[in-house]
Amino acid sequence: MTITPDFVNDITMEQLEADPYPFYERLRKEAPVAFVPALGMHLVSTRELCEQIARDDENWPAVISAAGGRTFGPAALLNTNGEEHRELRDMVEPHLQPSAVDKYIDNLVRPFARERIAAFENDGHVDIVAAYCEPVSVRALGDLLGLDDVSTDKLREWFHKLSVSFTNAAVDENGEFANPEGFRPGDEAKAEIIAHVDPKIDKWSTQPDHTAISHWLHDGMPEGQTRSRDVIYPNLYVFLLGAMQEPGHAMATTLAGLFSRPEQLERVIDDPELIPRAAAEGMRWVAPIWSAAVKRAARDVTVGGVDLPEGSIVMLTYGSANQDEHAYDAPSQYDLDRPVRPTMTFGGGKHACAGTYFANAVVRIGLEELFEAIPNLERDTDHEVNFWGWGFRGPKQLFVKWEV
Amino acid sequence: MADKYTVRVTGQDVDLTVGEDQSVLDAALRANQWLPHSCTQGTCGTCKLKVLCGEVDHRDSPEYTLTTEERDSGLVLACRAAPRSDLVVEPLGAVDDGVPRHPLRDHEGTVVVLDDIAAATRRLVVELDEAMQFNAGQYAELLIPGTTLARQYSMANPPSETRRLEFHIKLTEGGAATERWIFRSLSVGDRISLRGPLGQFHLVDKTDGPVILIGGGTGLAPLKSIVQHALAEDLAPELYVYHGGRRKVDLYDVEFFLELETRHDHVHYRPVLSEQDWDGATGMVTDAVVADFASCKGMSAFLCGPPAMVAAAVKALKRRRMAPRMISKEEFTVAPPVPDVDAAAS
């Protein structure tokens, strides 16, 4: 039995959500595989170990965290493996293949991005997260899924509520949820989602169209049958949370990173071809899905020098892996020019993010349109940049200004 | 005879034949195979290529443009590097298609005009033996007699005048081309060698929005070509020409532009002096632009002049919300130091 250091025993969810970096920096140095009582599972914090476990689906099948399972229900992409997982990937992947994305992405994102910018471009200042990053992110995916009749603000409200529940991970000494009330927002959102989407599924069942949910219902199913709602909903929640929230986080994080290096911001604005690299570094710097991938030991294993019995649950912390001192120089600094090295931003192995290409395209186009319309964008230094989150992380608000 | 090698550019069909003393860029442009480039002196880095296969001699590629690290990773400057084996290379930047390209050629001509037009500034007009096709805004390299040196000057005449090239030349203290040649021994009637066209600073397509042209000193030259071409082909709804100088004696072609302004309602000419009070605009030319426009959204710009002026103009236009991709820039680049031309020639 390893002895858990005090700093691990004492950590709280509130501390992690405010700023997880100091805690994880210490974990990487002192206890790269550590049981954290507040979470009721082991945390894996180094890049090497996160990568090793993510790629080894034989020994480390994916599961969902307890709070994630409570939020999404069974049969989501995140906690299926083998054949069942393959079938779900086959359901969601056709719309997300690069060749498919290239066909629709410009028309999906640019007109709405321009409309949003037109609404505030003469104001000279705005919270870019609420006014642009989140709306562009949710609208793109909402329209793709077939939720074009759900307002942008409602979609934002849904992902915020699902996010709160998904990351409501704290447990008490008995391993029970410490804050059961924390699931109420997610439950409210799910009730609204079902009330809205159920009639649409009725319609898509008999009148399929080009939307992603309609395809999920029909693709690969025998003639005359559609996929069960028990399969559709958990995966829809995965999309509504991760895929709606994270491109917005990535956009805002990249802006915050560039604001910390004004000369790099100038270069990116002057040369939009640098935007993909700037965004990749933004997502390395602060991984939007900071700490959400969970695996279960299929047998007794030793990892990072720690013996774990079969059934042990470990959480891979990609946000920490991306700031591993052994992989990156000055990892806490945003640096457009750092040598390109693969990151854990989109995970790895068979559960690597299915929407990597889509998300990168949304972020790229969002930033292209923003820099094109407002090339004199700068941070409004009257406000602090306030990053928040442990499961998912990004600026809660990001105030920007420009001369009009 | 020097050895020749075959160079294949990925994405292009034709293999180039490149001599061992020839740059890859020179061979490509002569074969009318476009490669991105700007200064052709090794200072701007626009022409970087990745060598996928083969050996090169970097020759006089400067360390500040092409670092050791970049060399180690296979990068070369196309305007400097010469092959030492057959090569396969890949351009780093986009090879922008759709723009008409004109092959690089050696030309001979006769000096027909050599006038002082402003302080330490001369207009040189060369009657070419054979026509040179070029895009408005491009430049040529004048070969300095008795040396292997060349200096870059933009054509100020419109591209419709393919036989009569006009250049604006500012005296550089100790300059191999200016102080030691064009301002000393060159005379009307002299024969002159040059090669061109070069560069990717040009106006080719019709623009939907107004065009702002800002020139510092002899940076006016390519803008004069662009304005004449835009008027001839009706390429821009409005043309705003800013010419910056220190004092009145630095301005030239004032009458020419005033007359254009009189004849064309959509041409606007604004000379600006930074070191002399007069009845026109004063201050930095870029400040005049900021003062004149509340917004530059939807407009495009052509900037030519010293690097500091170009940088200030980019900043000013971005402040007025012009999209950076709509801004074309041509900077005066400092020629590599030449200890003594006469010695170099001997």
Boltz contact constraints between the chains, C-beta under 6 A:
constraints:
  - contact:
      token1: [A, 269]
      token2: [B, 324]
      max_distance: 6.0
  - contact:
      token1: [A, 270]
      token2: [B, 324]
      max_distance: 6.0
  - contact:
      token1: [A, 372]
      token2: [B, 323]
      max_distance: 6.0
  - contact:
      token1: [A, 375]
      token2: [B, 318]
      max_distance: 6.0
  - contact:
      token1: [A, 375]
      token2: [B, 324]
      max_distance: 6.0
  - contact:
      token1: [A, 376]
      token2: [B, 318]
      max_distance: 6.0
  - contact:
      token1: [A, 376]
      token2: [B, 319]
      max_distance: 6.0
  - contact:
      token1: [A, 403]
      token2: [B, 319]
      max_distance: 6.0
